[in-house]
Amino acid sequence: MLTDETAPLEEVAKAIGRPAAWLKRNWLKLHQREGFPRKIPTGDVWPRRAVEVWLRSAGQVAPAPLPANQNGQSGDAIAAAAAALRQRYGVNT
């Protein structure tokens, strides 16, 4: 069930020991400074597994780069995978 894959604001706030209002205001700063997972764009919900990993690692998980902001292939996982496939199968574009 999809609800098991997401965690709502109140649950995530409780898990990190902060009030829900604080998390709502500060989640992006927490993401940028400590690698806290990005919320799902449709609302105040987070990917449950990503939050669990972040909590287990004591906030030591580096945030993944945002591919749309990358000019090269180094930070773009999709471009890197495509490049690896082109190299493997000898395709030149």
PDB file of N, CA, C and O in Angstrom:
ATOM      1  N   MET A   1       0.840  -1.171   0.000  1.00  0.00           N
ATOM      2  CA  MET A   1       0.000   0.000   0.000  1.00  0.00           C
ATOM      3  C   MET A   1       0.893   1.246   0.000  1.00  0.00           C
ATOM      4  O   MET A   1       1.914   1.276   0.687  1.00  0.00           O
ATOM      5  N   LEU A   2       0.523   2.246  -0.747  1.00  0.00           N
ATOM      6  CA  LEU A   2       1.349   3.437  -0.886  1.00  0.00           C
ATOM      7  C   LEU A   2       1.492   4.234   0.400  1.00  0.00           C
ATOM      8  O   LEU A   2       2.523   4.874   0.603  1.00  0.00           O
ATOM      9  N   THR A   3       0.504   4.218   1.267  1.00  0.00           N
ATOM     10  CA  THR A   3       0.630   4.980   2.508  1.00  0.00           C
ATOM     11  C   THR A   3       1.780   4.459   3.358  1.00  0.00           C
ATOM     12  O   THR A   3       2.331   5.200   4.172  1.00  0.00           O
ATOM     13  N   ASP A   4       2.146   3.200   3.179  1.00  0.00           N
ATOM     14  CA  ASP A   4       3.284   2.653   3.903  1.00  0.00           C
ATOM     15  C   ASP A   4       4.610   3.183   3.365  1.00  0.00           C
ATOM     16  O   ASP A   4       5.631   3.109   4.049  1.00  0.00           O
ATOM     17  N   GLU A   5       4.600   3.707   2.166  1.00  0.00           N
ATOM     18  CA  GLU A   5       5.820   4.215   1.541  1.00  0.00           C
ATOM     19  C   GLU A   5       6.088   5.670   1.892  1.00  0.00           C
ATOM     20  O   GLU A   5       7.195   6.163   1.676  1.00  0.00           O
ATOM     21  N   THR A   6       5.096   6.358   2.427  1.00  0.00           N
ATOM     22  CA  THR A   6       5.263   7.761   2.772  1.00  0.00           C
ATOM     23  C   THR A   6       5.010   7.975   4.255  1.00  0.00           C
ATOM     24  O   THR A   6       4.300   7.205   4.901  1.00  0.00           O
ATOM     25  N   ALA A   7       5.609   9.041   4.779  1.00  0.00           N
ATOM     26  CA  ALA A   7       5.420   9.392   6.186  1.00  0.00           C
ATOM     27  C   ALA A   7       4.946  10.841   6.246  1.00  0.00           C
ATOM     28  O   ALA A   7       5.583  11.719   5.663  1.00  0.00           O
ATOM     29  N   PRO A   8       3.841  11.104   6.940  1.00  0.00           N
ATOM     30  CA  PRO A   8       3.309  12.459   7.010  1.00  0.00           C
ATOM     31  C   PRO A   8       4.134  13.358   7.936  1.00  0.00           C
ATOM     32  O   PRO A   8       4.949  12.881   8.727  1.00  0.00           O
ATOM     33  N   LEU A   9       3.908  14.638   7.821  1.00  0.00           N
ATOM     34  CA  LEU A   9       4.633  15.661   8.576  1.00  0.00           C
ATOM     35  C   LEU A   9       4.682  15.348  10.067  1.00  0.00           C
ATOM     36  O   LEU A   9       5.757  15.373  10.667  1.00  0.00           O
ATOM     37  N   GLU A  10       3.555  15.060  10.661  1.00  0.00           N
ATOM     38  CA  GLU A  10       3.499  14.835  12.102  1.00  0.00           C
ATOM     39  C   GLU A  10       4.364  13.650  12.529  1.00  0.00           C
ATOM     40  O   GLU A  10       5.050  13.713  13.550  1.00  0.00           O
ATOM     41  N   GLU A  11       4.329  12.585  11.757  1.00  0.00           N
ATOM     42  CA  GLU A  11       5.108  11.380  12.090  1.00  0.00           C
ATOM     43  C   GLU A  11       6.608  11.646  11.958  1.00  0.00           C
ATOM     44  O   GLU A  11       7.392  11.234  12.813  1.00  0.00           O
ATOM     45  N   VAL A  12       6.998  12.324  10.901  1.00  0.00           N
ATOM     46  CA  VAL A  12       8.421  12.624  10.694  1.00  0.00           C
ATOM     47  C   VAL A  12       8.917  13.571  11.779  1.00  0.00           C
ATOM     48  O   VAL A  12      10.011  13.386  12.313  1.00  0.00           O
ATOM     49  N   ALA A  13       8.121  14.583  12.105  1.00  0.00           N
ATOM     50  CA  ALA A  13       8.512  15.531  13.146  1.00  0.00           C
ATOM     51  C   ALA A  13       8.709  14.812  14.483  1.00  0.00           C
ATOM     52  O   ALA A  13       9.677  15.075  15.197  1.00  0.00           O
ATOM     53  N   LYS A  14       7.805  13.923  14.810  1.00  0.00           N
ATOM     54  CA  LYS A  14       7.926  13.159  16.059  1.00  0.00           C
ATOM     55  C   LYS A  14       9.192  12.304  16.045  1.00  0.00           C
ATOM     56  O   LYS A  14       9.885  12.196  17.057  1.00  0.00           O
ATOM     57  N   ALA A  15       9.492  11.695  14.891  1.00  0.00           N
ATOM     58  CA  ALA A  15      10.667  10.830  14.785  1.00  0.00           C
ATOM     59  C   ALA A  15      11.970  11.600  14.975  1.00  0.00           C
ATOM     60  O   ALA A  15      12.939  11.052  15.499  1.00  0.00           O
ATOM     61  N   ILE A  16      12.005  12.865  14.555  1.00  0.00           N
ATOM     62  CA  ILE A  16      13.240  13.651  14.718  1.00  0.00           C
ATOM     63  C   ILE A  16      13.223  14.496  15.986  1.00  0.00           C
ATOM     64  O   ILE A  16      14.177  15.221  16.270  1.00  0.00           O
ATOM     65  N   GLY A  17      12.134  14.401  16.746  1.00  0.00           N
ATOM     66  CA  GLY A  17      12.064  15.099  18.024  1.00  0.00           C
ATOM     67  C   GLY A  17      11.811  16.589  17.919  1.00  0.00           C
ATOM     68  O   GLY A  17      12.280  17.362  18.755  1.00  0.00           O
ATOM     69  N   ARG A  18      11.078  16.995  16.909  1.00  0.00           N
ATOM     70  CA  ARG A  18      10.757  18.415  16.707  1.00  0.00           C
ATOM     71  C   ARG A  18       9.255  18.576  16.518  1.00  0.00           C
ATOM     72  O   ARG A  18       8.571  17.633  16.121  1.00  0.00           O
ATOM     73  N   PRO A  19       8.738  19.778  16.804  1.00  0.00           N
ATOM     74  CA  PRO A  19       7.318  20.030  16.523  1.00  0.00           C
ATOM     75  C   PRO A  19       7.059  20.042  15.016  1.00  0.00           C
ATOM     76  O   PRO A  19       7.944  20.379  14.229  1.00  0.00           O
ATOM     77  N   ALA A  20       5.858  19.677  14.628  1.00  0.00           N
ATOM     78  CA  ALA A  20       5.500  19.649  13.208  1.00  0.00           C
ATOM     79  C   ALA A  20       5.657  21.024  12.569  1.00  0.00           C
ATOM     80  O   ALA A  20       6.106  21.126  11.427  1.00  0.00           O
ATOM     81  N   ALA A  21       5.297  22.068  13.283  1.00  0.00           N
ATOM     82  CA  ALA A  21       5.419  23.426  12.731  1.00  0.00           C
ATOM     83  C   ALA A  21       6.883  23.765  12.446  1.00  0.00           C
ATOM     84  O   ALA A  21       7.189  24.417  11.447  1.00  0.00           O
ATOM     85  N   TRP A  22       7.783  23.324  13.322  1.00  0.00           N
ATOM     86  CA  TRP A  22       9.215  23.579  13.100  1.00  0.00           C
ATOM     87  C   TRP A  22       9.685  22.864  11.839  1.00  0.00           C
ATOM     88  O   TRP A  22      10.370  23.457  11.006  1.00  0.00           O
ATOM     89  N   LEU A  23       9.323  21.605  11.696  1.00  0.00           N
ATOM     90  CA  LEU A  23       9.742  20.843  10.516  1.00  0.00           C
ATOM     91  C   LEU A  23       9.183  21.467   9.239  1.00  0.00           C
ATOM     92  O   LEU A  23       9.876  21.538   8.224  1.00  0.00           O
ATOM     93  N   LYS A  24       7.948  21.911   9.291  1.00  0.00           N
ATOM     94  CA  LYS A  24       7.335  22.524   8.107  1.00  0.00           C
ATOM     95  C   LYS A  24       8.118  23.762   7.675  1.00  0.00           C
ATOM     96  O   LYS A  24       8.274  24.007   6.479  1.00  0.00           O
ATOM     97  N   ARG A  25       8.609  24.542   8.635  1.00  0.00           N
ATOM     98  CA  ARG A  25       9.372  25.757   8.325  1.00  0.00           C
ATOM     99  C   ARG A  25      10.828  25.478   7.973  1.00  0.00           C
ATOM    100  O   ARG A  25      11.424  26.231   7.203  1.00  0.00           O
ATOM    101  N   ASN A  26      11.407  24.426   8.510  1.00  0.00           N
ATOM    102  CA  ASN A  26      12.856  24.242   8.438  1.00  0.00           C
ATOM    103  C   ASN A  26      13.346  23.020   7.679  1.00  0.00           C
ATOM    104  O   ASN A  26      14.549  22.762   7.662  1.00  0.00           O
ATOM    105  N   TRP A  27      12.453  22.254   7.046  1.00  0.00           N
ATOM    106  CA  TRP A  27      12.899  21.013   6.411  1.00  0.00           C
ATOM    107  C   TRP A  27      13.929  21.271   5.320  1.00  0.00           C
ATOM    108  O   TRP A  27      14.861  20.483   5.164  1.00  0.00           O
ATOM    109  N   LEU A  28      13.786  22.355   4.559  1.00  0.00           N
ATOM    110  CA  LEU A  28      14.727  22.617   3.471  1.00  0.00           C
ATOM    111  C   LEU A  28      16.107  22.958   4.021  1.00  0.00           C
ATOM    112  O   LEU A  28      17.111  22.490   3.484  1.00  0.00           O
ATOM    113  N   LYS A  29      16.178  23.754   5.069  1.00  0.00           N
ATOM    114  CA  LYS A  29      17.473  24.051   5.710  1.00  0.00           C
ATOM    115  C   LYS A  29      18.097  22.765   6.234  1.00  0.00           C
ATOM    116  O   LYS A  29      19.299  22.543   6.087  1.00  0.00           O
ATOM    117  N   LEU A  30      17.277  21.924   6.843  1.00  0.00           N
ATOM    118  CA  LEU A  30      17.763  20.642   7.360  1.00  0.00           C
ATOM    119  C   LEU A  30      18.284  19.773   6.219  1.00  0.00           C
ATOM    120  O   LEU A  30      19.288  19.076   6.375  1.00  0.00           O
ATOM    121  N   HIS A  31      17.615  19.811   5.088  1.00  0.00           N
ATOM    122  CA  HIS A  31      18.053  19.073   3.909  1.00  0.00           C
ATOM    123  C   HIS A  31      19.405  19.590   3.414  1.00  0.00           C
ATOM    124  O   HIS A  31      20.317  18.808   3.146  1.00  0.00           O
ATOM    125  N   GLN A  32      19.523  20.896   3.298  1.00  0.00           N
ATOM    126  CA  GLN A  32      20.741  21.499   2.757  1.00  0.00           C
ATOM    127  C   GLN A  32      21.930  21.337   3.691  1.00  0.00           C
ATOM    128  O   GLN A  32      23.051  21.135   3.225  1.00  0.00           O
ATOM    129  N   ARG A  33      21.715  21.421   4.976  1.00  0.00           N
ATOM    130  CA  ARG A  33      22.813  21.372   5.949  1.00  0.00           C
ATOM    131  C   ARG A  33      23.182  19.962   6.394  1.00  0.00           C
ATOM    132  O   ARG A  33      24.351  19.660   6.632  1.00  0.00           O
ATOM    133  N   GLU A  34      22.158  19.094   6.505  1.00  0.00           N
ATOM    134  CA  GLU A  34      22.410  17.795   7.123  1.00  0.00           C
ATOM    135  C   GLU A  34      21.975  16.611   6.284  1.00  0.00           C
ATOM    136  O   GLU A  34      22.001  15.474   6.755  1.00  0.00           O
ATOM    137  N   GLY A  35      21.573  16.863   5.042  1.00  0.00           N
ATOM    138  CA  GLY A  35      21.214  15.764   4.164  1.00  0.00           C
ATOM    139  C   GLY A  35      19.864  15.141   4.436  1.00  0.00           C
ATOM    140  O   GLY A  35      19.594  14.029   3.982  1.00  0.00           O
ATOM    141  N   PHE A  36      19.004  15.841   5.175  1.00  0.00           N
ATOM    142  CA  PHE A  36      17.662  15.333   5.433  1.00  0.00           C
ATOM    143  C   PHE A  36      16.947  15.117   4.100  1.00  0.00           C
ATOM    144  O   PHE A  36      17.102  15.932   3.191  1.00  0.00           O
ATOM    145  N   PRO A  37      16.176  14.053   3.958  1.00  0.00           N
ATOM    146  CA  PRO A  37      15.518  13.775   2.673  1.00  0.00           C
ATOM    147  C   PRO A  37      14.573  14.901   2.247  1.00  0.00           C
ATOM    148  O   PRO A  37      13.974  15.582   3.080  1.00  0.00           O
ATOM    149  N   ARG A  38      14.459  15.076   0.948  1.00  0.00           N
ATOM    150  CA  ARG A  38      13.509  16.050   0.398  1.00  0.00           C
ATOM    151  C   ARG A  38      12.103  15.489   0.537  1.00  0.00           C
ATOM    152  O   ARG A  38      11.894  14.281   0.421  1.00  0.00           O
ATOM    153  N   LYS A  39      11.147  16.363   0.785  1.00  0.00           N
ATOM    154  CA  LYS A  39       9.765  15.903   0.882  1.00  0.00           C
ATOM    155  C   LYS A  39       9.221  15.641  -0.520  1.00  0.00           C
ATOM    156  O   LYS A  39       9.785  16.102  -1.513  1.00  0.00           O
ATOM    157  N   ILE A  40       8.140  14.911  -0.587  1.00  0.00           N
ATOM    158  CA  ILE A  40       7.490  14.613  -1.849  1.00  0.00           C
ATOM    159  C   ILE A  40       6.745  15.867  -2.281  1.00  0.00           C
ATOM    160  O   ILE A  40       6.030  16.455  -1.470  1.00  0.00           O
ATOM    161  N   PRO A  41       6.886  16.292  -3.522  1.00  0.00           N
ATOM    162  CA  PRO A  41       6.323  17.569  -3.963  1.00  0.00           C
ATOM    163  C   PRO A  41       4.813  17.721  -3.808  1.00  0.00           C
ATOM    164  O   PRO A  41       4.311  18.843  -3.876  1.00  0.00           O
ATOM    165  N   THR A  42       4.089  16.656  -3.608  1.00  0.00           N
ATOM    166  CA  THR A  42       2.636  16.752  -3.537  1.00  0.00           C
ATOM    167  C   THR A  42       2.108  17.200  -2.182  1.00  0.00           C
ATOM    168  O   THR A  42       0.903  17.403  -2.031  1.00  0.00           O
ATOM    169  N   GLY A  43       2.975  17.359  -1.203  1.00  0.00           N
ATOM    170  CA  GLY A  43       2.490  17.796   0.108  1.00  0.00           C
ATOM    171  C   GLY A  43       3.542  17.621   1.171  1.00  0.00           C
ATOM    172  O   GLY A  43       4.720  17.423   0.872  1.00  0.00           O
ATOM    173  N   ASP A  44       3.115  17.696   2.409  1.00  0.00           N
ATOM    174  CA  ASP A  44       4.028  17.548   3.536  1.00  0.00           C
ATOM    175  C   ASP A  44       4.165  16.076   3.918  1.00  0.00           C
ATOM    176  O   ASP A  44       3.779  15.658   5.009  1.00  0.00           O
ATOM    177  N   VAL A  45       4.723  15.313   2.996  1.00  0.00           N
ATOM    178  CA  VAL A  45       5.017  13.892   3.220  1.00  0.00           C
ATOM    179  C   VAL A  45       6.422  13.600   2.708  1.00  0.00           C
ATOM    180  O   VAL A  45       6.904  14.246   1.777  1.00  0.00           O
ATOM    181  N   TRP A  46       7.072  12.618   3.329  1.00  0.00           N
ATOM    182  CA  TRP A  46       8.433  12.245   2.971  1.00  0.00           C
ATOM    183  C   TRP A  46       8.481  10.766   2.616  1.00  0.00           C
ATOM    184  O   TRP A  46       7.641   9.988   3.070  1.00  0.00           O
ATOM    185  N   PRO A  47       9.461  10.375   1.806  1.00  0.00           N
ATOM    186  CA  PRO A  47       9.656   8.942   1.550  1.00  0.00           C
ATOM    187  C   PRO A  47      10.090   8.265   2.854  1.00  0.00           C
ATOM    188  O   PRO A  47      11.139   8.589   3.411  1.00  0.00           O
ATOM    189  N   ARG A  48       9.294   7.345   3.320  1.00  0.00           N
ATOM    190  CA  ARG A  48       9.540   6.711   4.621  1.00  0.00           C
ATOM    191  C   ARG A  48      10.942   6.099   4.723  1.00  0.00           C
ATOM    192  O   ARG A  48      11.642   6.309   5.714  1.00  0.00           O
ATOM    193  N   ARG A  49      11.343   5.354   3.714  1.00  0.00           N
ATOM    194  CA  ARG A  49      12.652   4.683   3.774  1.00  0.00           C
ATOM    195  C   ARG A  49      13.801   5.679   3.821  1.00  0.00           C
ATOM    196  O   ARG A  49      14.789   5.454   4.520  1.00  0.00           O
ATOM    197  N   ALA A  50      13.680   6.780   3.082  1.00  0.00           N
ATOM    198  CA  ALA A  50      14.750   7.787   3.084  1.00  0.00           C
ATOM    199  C   ALA A  50      14.894   8.423   4.462  1.00  0.00           C
ATOM    200  O   ALA A  50      16.009   8.669   4.922  1.00  0.00           O
ATOM    201  N   VAL A  51      13.770   8.690   5.118  1.00  0.00           N
ATOM    202  CA  VAL A  51      13.820   9.257   6.467  1.00  0.00           C
ATOM    203  C   VAL A  51      14.418   8.238   7.436  1.00  0.00           C
ATOM    204  O   VAL A  51      15.221   8.599   8.297  1.00  0.00           O
ATOM    205  N   GLU A  52      14.035   6.979   7.302  1.00  0.00           N
ATOM    206  CA  GLU A  52      14.588   5.940   8.172  1.00  0.00           C
ATOM    207  C   GLU A  52      16.096   5.829   8.014  1.00  0.00           C
ATOM    208  O   GLU A  52      16.816   5.711   9.006  1.00  0.00           O
ATOM    209  N   VAL A  53      16.580   5.865   6.783  1.00  0.00           N
ATOM    210  CA  VAL A  53      18.029   5.789   6.534  1.00  0.00           C
ATOM    211  C   VAL A  53      18.726   6.989   7.151  1.00  0.00           C
ATOM    212  O   VAL A  53      19.777   6.844   7.774  1.00  0.00           O
ATOM    213  N   TRP A  54      18.151   8.170   6.984  1.00  0.00           N
ATOM    214  CA  TRP A  54      18.739   9.382   7.542  1.00  0.00           C
ATOM    215  C   TRP A  54      18.809   9.287   9.057  1.00  0.00           C
ATOM    216  O   TRP A  54      19.822   9.649   9.657  1.00  0.00           O
ATOM    217  N   LEU A  55      17.742   8.804   9.679  1.00  0.00           N
ATOM    218  CA  LEU A  55      17.739   8.671  11.136  1.00  0.00           C
ATOM    219  C   LEU A  55      18.771   7.650  11.610  1.00  0.00           C
ATOM    220  O   LEU A  55      19.476   7.887  12.591  1.00  0.00           O
ATOM    221  N   ARG A  56      18.862   6.514  10.915  1.00  0.00           N
ATOM    222  CA  ARG A  56      19.830   5.478  11.306  1.00  0.00           C
ATOM    223  C   ARG A  56      21.271   5.936  11.135  1.00  0.00           C
ATOM    224  O   ARG A  56      22.163   5.488  11.856  1.00  0.00           O
ATOM    225  N   SER A  57      21.493   6.827  10.184  1.00  0.00           N
ATOM    226  CA  SER A  57      22.862   7.296   9.936  1.00  0.00           C
ATOM    227  C   SER A  57      23.205   8.508  10.782  1.00  0.00           C
ATOM    228  O   SER A  57      24.275   9.094  10.620  1.00  0.00           O
ATOM    229  N   ALA A  58      22.312   8.888  11.681  1.00  0.00           N
ATOM    230  CA  ALA A  58      22.501  10.067  12.540  1.00  0.00           C
ATOM    231  C   ALA A  58      22.712  11.325  11.711  1.00  0.00           C
ATOM    232  O   ALA A  58      23.498  12.199  12.078  1.00  0.00           O
ATOM    233  N   GLY A  59      22.008  11.409  10.599  1.00  0.00           N
ATOM    234  CA  GLY A  59      22.089  12.606   9.765  1.00  0.00           C
ATOM    235  C   GLY A  59      23.357  12.721   8.957  1.00  0.00           C
ATOM    236  O   GLY A  59      23.714  13.816   8.524  1.00  0.00           O
ATOM    237  N   GLN A  60      24.045  11.619   8.745  1.00  0.00           N
ATOM    238  CA  GLN A  60      25.310  11.659   8.019  1.00  0.00           C
ATOM    239  C   GLN A  60      25.176  11.262   6.559  1.00  0.00           C
ATOM    240  O   GLN A  60      26.182  10.968   5.912  1.00  0.00           O
ATOM    241  N   VAL A  61      23.962  11.245   6.023  1.00  0.00           N
ATOM    242  CA  VAL A  61      23.744  10.900   4.625  1.00  0.00           C
ATOM    243  C   VAL A  61      23.829  12.165   3.806  1.00  0.00           C
ATOM    244  O   VAL A  61      23.091  13.119   4.054  1.00  0.00           O
ATOM    245  N   ALA A  62      24.723  12.187   2.828  1.00  0.00           N
ATOM    246  CA  ALA A  62      24.859  13.363   1.968  1.00  0.00           C
ATOM    247  C   ALA A  62      23.656  13.453   1.044  1.00  0.00           C
ATOM    248  O   ALA A  62      23.199  12.437   0.520  1.00  0.00           O
ATOM    249  N   PRO A  63      23.143  14.650   0.841  1.00  0.00           N
ATOM    250  CA  PRO A  63      22.011  14.780  -0.080  1.00  0.00           C
ATOM    251  C   PRO A  63      22.429  14.464  -1.508  1.00  0.00           C
ATOM    252  O   PRO A  63      23.540  14.792  -1.924  1.00  0.00           O
ATOM    253  N   ALA A  64      21.546  13.832  -2.248  1.00  0.00           N
ATOM    254  CA  ALA A  64      21.825  13.527  -3.651  1.00  0.00           C
ATOM    255  C   ALA A  64      21.786  14.823  -4.451  1.00  0.00           C
ATOM    256  O   ALA A  64      20.958  15.692  -4.175  1.00  0.00           O
ATOM    257  N   PRO A  65      22.654  14.965  -5.421  1.00  0.00           N
ATOM    258  CA  PRO A  65      22.612  16.178  -6.240  1.00  0.00           C
ATOM    259  C   PRO A  65      21.318  16.229  -7.055  1.00  0.00           C
ATOM    260  O   PRO A  65      20.744  15.197  -7.402  1.00  0.00           O
ATOM    261  N   LEU A  66      20.887  17.417  -7.342  1.00  0.00           N
ATOM    262  CA  LEU A  66      19.694  17.584  -8.153  1.00  0.00           C
ATOM    263  C   LEU A  66      20.101  17.612  -9.616  1.00  0.00           C
ATOM    264  O   LEU A  66      20.746  18.571 -10.040  1.00  0.00           O
ATOM    265  N   PRO A  67      19.755  16.607 -10.402  1.00  0.00           N
ATOM    266  CA  PRO A  67      20.198  16.538 -11.792  1.00  0.00           C
ATOM    267  C   PRO A  67      19.862  17.770 -12.617  1.00  0.00           C
ATOM    268  O   PRO A  67      20.635  18.129 -13.505  1.00  0.00           O
ATOM    269  N   ALA A  68      18.754  18.422 -12.361  1.00  0.00           N
ATOM    270  CA  ALA A  68      18.374  19.580 -13.161  1.00  0.00           C
ATOM    271  C   ALA A  68      19.345  20.739 -12.978  1.00  0.00           C
ATOM    272  O   ALA A  68      19.407  21.632 -13.823  1.00  0.00           O
ATOM    273  N   ASN A  69      20.098  20.734 -11.891  1.00  0.00           N
ATOM    274  CA  ASN A  69      21.028  21.826 -11.615  1.00  0.00           C
ATOM    275  C   ASN A  69      22.460  21.490 -12.025  1.00  0.00           C
ATOM    276  O   ASN A  69      23.373  22.286 -11.805  1.00  0.00           O
ATOM    277  N   GLN A  70      22.651  20.341 -12.604  1.00  0.00           N
ATOM    278  CA  GLN A  70      23.986  19.905 -12.985  1.00  0.00           C
ATOM    279  C   GLN A  70      24.224  20.176 -14.464  1.00  0.00           C
ATOM    280  O   GLN A  70      23.356  19.913 -15.295  1.00  0.00           O
ATOM    281  N   ASN A  71      25.387  20.697 -14.786  1.00  0.00           N
ATOM    282  CA  ASN A  71      25.727  20.947 -16.182  1.00  0.00           C
ATOM    283  C   ASN A  71      26.487  19.789 -16.807  1.00  0.00           C
ATOM    284  O   ASN A  71      26.549  19.676 -18.032  1.00  0.00           O
ATOM    285  N   GLY A  72      27.054  18.943 -15.992  1.00  0.00           N
ATOM    286  CA  GLY A  72      27.816  17.811 -16.508  1.00  0.00           C
ATOM    287  C   GLY A  72      27.161  16.497 -16.131  1.00  0.00           C
ATOM    288  O   GLY A  72      26.131  16.474 -15.458  1.00  0.00           O
ATOM    289  N   GLN A  73      27.758  15.417 -16.563  1.00  0.00           N
ATOM    290  CA  GLN A  73      27.191  14.101 -16.290  1.00  0.00           C
ATOM    291  C   GLN A  73      27.565  13.583 -14.914  1.00  0.00           C
ATOM    292  O   GLN A  73      26.957  12.623 -14.440  1.00  0.00           O
ATOM    293  N   SER A  74      28.547  14.185 -14.258  1.00  0.00           N
ATOM    294  CA  SER A  74      29.021  13.635 -12.995  1.00  0.00           C
ATOM    295  C   SER A  74      27.955  13.584 -11.924  1.00  0.00           C
ATOM    296  O   SER A  74      27.947  12.647 -11.125  1.00  0.00           O
ATOM    297  N   GLY A  75      27.043  14.564 -11.870  1.00  0.00           N
ATOM    298  CA  GLY A  75      26.030  14.584 -10.846  1.00  0.00           C
ATOM    299  C   GLY A  75      24.685  14.067 -11.298  1.00  0.00           C
ATOM    300  O   GLY A  75      23.745  14.017 -10.504  1.00  0.00           O
ATOM    301  N   ASP A  76      24.572  13.688 -12.533  1.00  0.00           N
ATOM    302  CA  ASP A  76      23.296  13.255 -13.081  1.00  0.00           C
ATOM    303  C   ASP A  76      23.311  11.741 -13.254  1.00  0.00           C
ATOM    304  O   ASP A  76      23.947  11.218 -14.169  1.00  0.00           O
ATOM    305  N   ALA A  77      22.608  11.049 -12.374  1.00  0.00           N
ATOM    306  CA  ALA A  77      22.634   9.584 -12.388  1.00  0.00           C
ATOM    307  C   ALA A  77      22.073   9.021 -13.692  1.00  0.00           C
ATOM    308  O   ALA A  77      22.569   8.008 -14.184  1.00  0.00           O
ATOM    309  N   ILE A  78      21.065   9.649 -14.253  1.00  0.00           N
ATOM    310  CA  ILE A  78      20.479   9.148 -15.493  1.00  0.00           C
ATOM    311  C   ILE A  78      21.461   9.299 -16.644  1.00  0.00           C
ATOM    312  O   ILE A  78      21.625   8.377 -17.443  1.00  0.00           O
ATOM    313  N   ALA A  79      22.115  10.450 -16.737  1.00  0.00           N
ATOM    314  CA  ALA A  79      23.102  10.663 -17.791  1.00  0.00           C
ATOM    315  C   ALA A  79      24.286   9.710 -17.623  1.00  0.00           C
ATOM    316  O   ALA A  79      24.827   9.207 -18.608  1.00  0.00           O
ATOM    317  N   ALA A  80      24.684   9.467 -16.376  1.00  0.00           N
ATOM    318  CA  ALA A  80      25.795   8.545 -16.130  1.00  0.00           C
ATOM    319  C   ALA A  80      25.429   7.121 -16.555  1.00  0.00           C
ATOM    320  O   ALA A  80      26.250   6.416 -17.142  1.00  0.00           O
ATOM    321  N   ALA A  81      24.197   6.703 -16.259  1.00  0.00           N
ATOM    322  CA  ALA A  81      23.757   5.362 -16.662  1.00  0.00           C
ATOM    323  C   ALA A  81      23.686   5.264 -18.178  1.00  0.00           C
ATOM    324  O   ALA A  81      24.089   4.250 -18.750  1.00  0.00           O
ATOM    325  N   ALA A  82      23.183   6.296 -18.835  1.00  0.00           N
ATOM    326  CA  ALA A  82      23.104   6.293 -20.301  1.00  0.00           C
ATOM    327  C   ALA A  82      24.500   6.237 -20.909  1.00  0.00           C
ATOM    328  O   ALA A  82      24.722   5.527 -21.890  1.00  0.00           O
ATOM    329  N   ALA A  83      25.439   6.980 -20.333  1.00  0.00           N
ATOM    330  CA  ALA A  83      26.814   6.965 -20.841  1.00  0.00           C
ATOM    331  C   ALA A  83      27.436   5.580 -20.671  1.00  0.00           C
ATOM    332  O   ALA A  83      28.149   5.101 -21.553  1.00  0.00           O
ATOM    333  N   ALA A  84      27.161   4.936 -19.526  1.00  0.00           N
ATOM    334  CA  ALA A  84      27.698   3.591 -19.296  1.00  0.00           C
ATOM    335  C   ALA A  84      27.127   2.599 -20.309  1.00  0.00           C
ATOM    336  O   ALA A  84      27.853   1.738 -20.807  1.00  0.00           O
ATOM    337  N   LEU A  85      25.840   2.711 -20.617  1.00  0.00           N
ATOM    338  CA  LEU A  85      25.236   1.823 -21.622  1.00  0.00           C
ATOM    339  C   LEU A  85      25.811   2.080 -23.004  1.00  0.00           C
ATOM    340  O   LEU A  85      26.098   1.134 -23.738  1.00  0.00           O
ATOM    341  N   ARG A  86      25.988   3.361 -23.377  1.00  0.00           N
ATOM    342  CA  ARG A  86      26.579   3.662 -24.685  1.00  0.00           C
ATOM    343  C   ARG A  86      27.986   3.098 -24.793  1.00  0.00           C
ATOM    344  O   ARG A  86      28.374   2.559 -25.830  1.00  0.00           O
ATOM    345  N   GLN A  87      28.745   3.227 -23.712  1.00  0.00           N
ATOM    346  CA  GLN A  87      30.118   2.690 -23.729  1.00  0.00           C
ATOM    347  C   GLN A  87      30.101   1.164 -23.809  1.00  0.00           C
ATOM    348  O   GLN A  87      30.876   0.573 -24.561  1.00  0.00           O
ATOM    349  N   ARG A  88      29.236   0.537 -23.048  1.00  0.00           N
ATOM    350  CA  ARG A  88      29.175  -0.930 -23.029  1.00  0.00           C
ATOM    351  C   ARG A  88      28.811  -1.495 -24.384  1.00  0.00           C
ATOM    352  O   ARG A  88      29.381  -2.501 -24.807  1.00  0.00           O
ATOM    353  N   TYR A  89      27.861  -0.861 -25.080  1.00  0.00           N
ATOM    354  CA  TYR A  89      27.387  -1.395 -26.342  1.00  0.00           C
ATOM    355  C   TYR A  89      28.004  -0.710 -27.557  1.00  0.00           C
ATOM    356  O   TYR A  89      27.596  -0.956 -28.692  1.00  0.00           O
ATOM    357  N   GLY A  90      28.991   0.151 -27.310  1.00  0.00           N
ATOM    358  CA  GLY A  90      29.732   0.756 -28.410  1.00  0.00           C
ATOM    359  C   GLY A  90      28.924   1.706 -29.276  1.00  0.00           C
ATOM    360  O   GLY A  90      29.141   1.790 -30.484  1.00  0.00           O
ATOM    361  N   VAL A  91      28.003   2.412 -28.666  1.00  0.00           N
ATOM    362  CA  VAL A  91      27.179   3.368 -29.402  1.00  0.00           C
ATOM    363  C   VAL A  91      27.791   4.754 -29.280  1.00  0.00           C
ATOM    364  O   VAL A  91      28.051   5.236 -28.178  1.00  0.00           O
ATOM    365  N   ASN A  92      28.019   5.390 -30.429  1.00  0.00           N
ATOM    366  CA  ASN A  92      28.540   6.754 -30.420  1.00  0.00           C
ATOM    367  C   ASN A  92      27.427   7.693 -30.852  1.00  0.00           C
ATOM    368  O   ASN A  92      26.784   7.489 -31.881  1.00  0.00           O
ATOM    369  N   THR A  93      27.215   8.712 -30.059  1.00  0.00           N
ATOM    370  CA  THR A  93      26.173   9.683 -30.431  1.00  0.00           C
ATOM    371  C   THR A  93      26.759  11.035 -30.661  1.00  0.00           C
ATOM    372  O   THR A  93      26.034  11.977 -30.982  1.00  0.00           O
TER     373      THR A  93
END
